[in-house]
Amino acid sequence: MQNRLPLIIAVVLGVVALLAVRSYVKRVEREAQSQLQGRPVVAVAQDVPRGTELTLDMLSPKDVPEAFIPPQAIEGSDNVKLIVGRKTRVDIAAGQVILWSDLEVESRGGFATLIPEGERAFSVPISRGVKGGSLLQPNDHVDIIGSFADKQEAKTPVAGSTAATWREKSDMVNVVLLQNVTVLAVGENFGGKPLTEPGEGGGDVTVSVTLPEAQLLMFASEHGELAAVLRREGDVAAESRDKLPRVTFKEIESLIGDLDAERKQRIVQIQKGQSVEAVSVDSGK
């Protein structure tokens, strides 16, 4: 009996090893079968040239093993609805799986398409000017004025005085920041869409500016108030900076006198039949 014991142990170990190998082989087979089991993706039923608008009859489901499905493959019936009507940007052979990258990018036609090349859209709070911006419309042209507190310089203290060396109050300064700026949107109205009701709007006005101009407006809006001055339709002329003074309390009286002299000569428009004539009027006579 003792002589047979090693033989019995060897047989048992052999059976156990055989069962283990069988179990392993079956597990590998199951894994291989699951990897080869197809998942439906969208393919084309015919050759589709570049620039073709996809229709439903051009598409067909195709079972592809999960391991071989491309990352950008189109799967599911919901996605099929999204690609019908889209144009292809490359040639696609019959039976080939369609990738999202094979399709032309749709133009969204949103607000970004209204921004001129080289400029940016920037929203600024308009608190003054044309009724706080409520009478503005998209595509209007405006000048933007800023009003700020201008800190005055230190005073020289009088000997023996306990007065503060800095003035506690600040003077105000008013400057023209930008001229002939295009209005892209008033509130949420853009693209030339009419306002819902007359007088609706105001608050934020979105304008088309360059990046440095956007920096200027951002800084100005953080430190003061902004006003929009509406231009006459078609007026795109810009005043030279030497004709645009800084308005302060100290200078306002002299500025008023200068402006009175300039207002003596005015240009008015008179309707004559079907035409409009510009006439110079001297208000001082």
C-alpha positions as CSV (number, residue, x, y, z in Angstrom):
1,M,0.0,0.0,0.0
2,Q,2.9,2.3,0.8
3,N,4.3,1.6,-2.6
4,R,1.0,2.8,-4.3
5,L,0.6,6.0,-2.3
6,P,3.0,8.1,-4.5
7,L,1.2,6.9,-7.6
8,I,-2.2,7.8,-6.2
9,I,-0.9,11.3,-5.3
10,A,0.6,11.8,-8.7
11,V,-2.7,10.8,-10.4
12,V,-4.7,13.2,-8.2
13,L,-2.3,16.0,-8.9
14,G,-2.5,15.3,-12.6
15,V,-6.3,15.4,-12.5
16,V,-6.3,18.7,-10.6
17,A,-3.8,20.2,-13.1
18,L,-5.9,19.0,-16.0
19,L,-9.0,20.6,-14.5
20,A,-7.1,23.9,-13.9
21,V,-5.8,23.9,-17.5
22,R,-9.3,23.3,-18.8
23,S,-10.8,26.0,-16.7
24,Y,-8.1,28.5,-17.9
25,V,-8.7,27.6,-21.5
26,K,-12.4,28.1,-21.2
27,R,-11.9,31.4,-19.5
28,V,-9.6,32.5,-22.3
29,E,-12.1,31.4,-24.9
30,R,-14.9,33.3,-23.2
31,E,-12.8,36.5,-23.1
32,A,-11.8,36.1,-26.7
33,Q,-15.4,35.5,-27.7
34,S,-16.6,38.6,-25.9
35,Q,-13.9,40.7,-27.6
36,L,-14.9,39.4,-31.0
37,Q,-18.6,40.0,-30.3
38,G,-19.6,42.9,-32.4
39,R,-21.2,46.2,-31.4
40,P,-23.3,48.2,-33.9
41,V,-21.7,51.4,-35.3
42,V,-22.7,53.5,-38.3
43,A,-21.1,52.8,-41.7
44,V,-21.9,53.9,-45.2
45,A,-23.8,51.6,-47.6
46,Q,-22.1,53.1,-50.7
47,D,-19.2,55.1,-51.8
48,V,-19.7,58.7,-50.5
49,P,-17.6,61.4,-52.2
50,R,-16.3,64.3,-50.2
51,G,-18.8,67.2,-49.7
52,T,-21.8,64.9,-50.0
53,E,-24.8,65.6,-47.7
54,L,-25.6,62.4,-45.9
55,T,-29.1,60.9,-46.2
56,L,-30.6,58.0,-44.3
57,D,-30.4,55.5,-47.2
58,M,-26.6,56.1,-47.4
59,L,-26.1,54.8,-43.9
60,S,-26.2,51.2,-42.6
61,P,-25.4,49.6,-39.2
62,K,-22.2,47.5,-39.0
63,D,-21.2,45.1,-36.2
64,V,-17.5,45.7,-35.2
65,P,-15.7,43.9,-32.4
66,E,-15.3,46.3,-29.5
67,A,-11.5,46.1,-29.6
68,F,-11.5,47.4,-33.2
69,I,-14.0,50.2,-32.9
70,P,-12.2,53.5,-33.7
71,P,-12.4,56.2,-30.9
72,Q,-14.5,58.6,-33.1
73,A,-16.9,56.0,-34.4
74,I,-20.6,57.0,-34.5
75,E,-22.8,54.7,-32.4
76,G,-26.5,54.7,-31.5
77,S,-29.6,55.7,-33.2
78,D,-29.6,59.1,-31.5
79,N,-26.3,60.0,-33.2
80,V,-27.6,58.8,-36.6
81,K,-30.2,61.6,-36.4
82,L,-27.5,64.1,-35.7
83,I,-25.4,63.2,-38.8
84,V,-28.3,63.1,-41.4
85,G,-27.9,66.3,-43.4
86,R,-24.3,66.8,-42.5
87,K,-21.7,67.0,-45.3
88,T,-18.6,64.8,-45.5
89,R,-15.2,66.4,-45.5
90,V,-13.4,63.3,-46.9
91,D,-14.2,60.4,-49.3
92,I,-15.7,57.5,-47.5
93,A,-15.7,54.0,-49.1
94,A,-18.7,51.6,-49.0
95,G,-18.7,49.6,-45.8
96,Q,-16.4,52.0,-44.0
97,V,-17.2,53.1,-40.5
98,I,-18.1,56.9,-40.3
99,L,-16.0,58.9,-37.9
100,W,-17.1,62.3,-36.4
101,S,-13.9,63.7,-37.9
102,D,-15.1,62.6,-41.4
103,L,-17.9,65.3,-41.2
104,E,-17.7,69.0,-41.8
105,V,-17.9,71.2,-38.8
106,E,-21.3,72.9,-38.7
107,S,-21.4,76.6,-38.6
108,R,-23.3,77.5,-35.4
109,G,-24.4,80.9,-36.7
110,G,-24.2,82.3,-33.2
111,F,-23.1,85.6,-31.7
112,A,-19.4,84.9,-32.5
113,T,-20.1,85.1,-36.2
114,L,-21.1,88.8,-35.8
115,I,-17.7,89.9,-34.5
116,P,-15.5,91.6,-37.2
117,E,-12.1,90.0,-37.9
118,G,-9.4,91.2,-35.6
119,E,-11.8,92.5,-33.0
120,R,-13.5,91.2,-29.8
121,A,-16.9,91.5,-28.3
122,F,-16.8,93.2,-24.9
123,S,-19.8,94.0,-22.7
124,V,-19.7,97.2,-20.7
125,P,-22.2,98.7,-18.2
126,I,-23.7,101.9,-19.7
127,S,-25.2,104.0,-16.9
128,R,-25.4,107.4,-18.7
129,G,-25.7,108.8,-22.2
130,V,-28.5,107.6,-24.5
131,K,-31.0,106.9,-21.7
132,G,-28.6,104.5,-20.1
133,G,-28.3,102.6,-23.3
134,S,-32.0,101.7,-23.6
135,L,-32.4,103.5,-26.9
136,L,-29.5,101.8,-28.5
137,Q,-29.9,99.2,-31.2
138,P,-27.4,96.6,-32.5
139,N,-25.3,98.0,-35.4
140,D,-25.5,101.6,-34.0
141,H,-22.2,103.5,-33.7
142,V,-21.4,105.3,-30.4
143,D,-18.7,107.2,-28.7
144,I,-17.8,106.1,-25.2
145,I,-17.1,108.6,-22.4
146,G,-15.7,107.8,-19.0
147,S,-16.2,109.8,-15.8
148,F,-13.7,109.2,-12.9
149,A,-12.7,110.5,-9.5
150,D,-9.3,112.3,-10.0
151,K,-7.3,112.3,-6.8
152,Q,-5.7,115.7,-6.2
153,E,-2.1,116.2,-5.2
154,A,-0.9,116.7,-1.6
155,K,-1.2,120.1,0.0
156,T,1.7,121.6,1.8
157,P,0.7,121.8,5.5
158,V,0.6,125.2,7.1
159,A,3.1,125.5,10.0
160,G,1.5,124.5,13.3
161,S,-1.6,123.3,11.5
162,T,-3.1,119.9,12.3
163,A,-4.9,119.6,8.9
164,A,-4.4,116.5,6.9
165,T,-1.7,116.6,4.2
166,W,-4.0,114.9,1.6
167,R,-7.4,116.3,0.5
168,E,-10.1,113.9,1.4
169,K,-12.3,114.7,-1.5
170,S,-11.5,114.1,-5.2
171,D,-12.1,116.2,-8.3
172,M,-14.0,114.6,-11.2
173,V,-12.5,114.2,-14.7
174,N,-14.5,113.3,-17.8
175,V,-12.7,112.0,-20.9
176,V,-13.7,110.5,-24.3
177,L,-12.3,107.0,-24.3
178,L,-13.3,105.6,-27.7
179,Q,-14.9,106.9,-30.8
180,N,-17.0,105.3,-33.5
181,V,-17.5,102.0,-31.7
182,T,-20.0,99.5,-33.2
183,V,-22.7,98.1,-30.9
184,L,-23.1,94.4,-31.3
185,A,-25.8,93.8,-28.7
186,V,-27.9,95.6,-26.2
187,G,-28.7,93.3,-23.3
188,E,-29.4,89.9,-25.1
189,N,-30.6,91.4,-28.3
190,F,-28.1,91.0,-31.2
191,G,-27.7,90.6,-34.9
192,G,-30.1,93.4,-35.7
193,K,-33.0,91.8,-34.0
194,P,-35.6,94.3,-32.8
195,L,-36.1,95.0,-29.2
196,T,-39.1,93.1,-27.7
197,E,-40.7,96.4,-26.6
198,P,-39.9,100.1,-27.1
199,G,-37.4,101.3,-24.5
200,E,-36.4,97.8,-23.4
201,G,-32.7,97.2,-23.0
202,G,-30.1,99.3,-21.2
203,G,-27.6,97.9,-18.7
204,D,-24.8,96.0,-20.5
205,V,-24.0,97.0,-24.0
206,T,-21.8,94.7,-26.0
207,V,-19.4,96.5,-28.4
208,S,-16.9,95.5,-31.0
209,V,-13.3,96.5,-30.0
210,T,-9.7,95.5,-30.3
211,L,-8.1,93.7,-27.4
212,P,-6.2,96.8,-26.0
213,E,-9.5,98.7,-26.3
214,A,-11.2,96.0,-24.3
215,Q,-8.5,96.4,-21.6
216,L,-9.1,100.2,-21.5
217,L,-12.9,99.7,-21.1
218,M,-12.5,97.1,-18.4
219,F,-10.2,99.3,-16.4
220,A,-12.5,102.3,-16.9
221,S,-15.7,100.4,-15.9
222,E,-14.0,99.2,-12.7
223,H,-13.0,102.8,-11.7
224,G,-15.7,105.0,-13.0
225,E,-19.0,105.4,-14.9
226,L,-19.4,105.0,-18.7
227,A,-21.7,106.8,-21.0
228,A,-22.6,106.0,-24.7
229,V,-23.2,108.9,-27.1
230,L,-25.1,107.8,-30.1
231,R,-23.9,108.9,-33.6
232,R,-26.0,109.8,-36.5
233,E,-26.4,106.9,-39.0
234,G,-23.5,106.8,-41.4
235,D,-21.3,109.2,-39.3
236,V,-17.9,107.5,-38.8
237,A,-15.6,110.5,-38.5
238,A,-13.3,110.8,-35.5
239,E,-12.4,114.0,-33.7
240,S,-8.8,114.7,-33.1
241,R,-7.7,114.3,-29.5
242,D,-6.7,118.0,-29.2
243,K,-10.3,118.9,-29.7
244,L,-11.5,116.5,-27.0
245,P,-10.6,118.2,-23.6
246,R,-10.5,116.6,-20.2
247,V,-13.5,118.1,-18.4
248,T,-12.9,119.0,-14.7
249,F,-14.5,121.4,-12.2
250,K,-11.5,123.6,-12.6
251,E,-11.7,123.9,-16.4
252,I,-15.4,123.7,-17.0
253,E,-16.1,127.4,-17.1
254,S,-13.5,128.1,-19.8
255,L,-14.7,125.1,-21.7
256,I,-18.3,126.4,-21.7
257,G,-17.2,129.7,-23.2
258,D,-15.3,127.9,-26.0
259,L,-18.3,125.7,-26.8
260,D,-20.7,128.7,-26.9
261,A,-18.5,130.2,-29.6
262,E,-18.5,127.0,-31.6
263,R,-22.3,126.6,-31.3
264,K,-22.9,129.9,-33.1
265,Q,-22.3,128.1,-36.4
266,R,-24.6,125.1,-36.7
267,I,-25.5,122.8,-39.6
268,V,-29.2,121.9,-39.9
269,Q,-30.9,119.7,-42.4
270,I,-33.9,120.9,-44.3
271,Q,-36.3,118.5,-46.2
272,K,-36.9,119.8,-49.7
273,G,-39.3,117.5,-51.6
274,Q,-37.5,114.2,-51.9
275,S,-34.1,115.5,-51.0
276,V,-32.4,116.8,-47.8
277,E,-30.3,119.9,-47.9
278,A,-27.6,120.9,-45.3
279,V,-27.8,124.6,-44.4
280,S,-25.4,126.6,-42.2
281,V,-27.1,128.6,-39.5
282,D,-25.4,131.4,-37.6
283,S,-27.2,131.5,-34.2
284,G,-25.3,134.7,-33.2
285,K,-27.2,136.9,-35.7
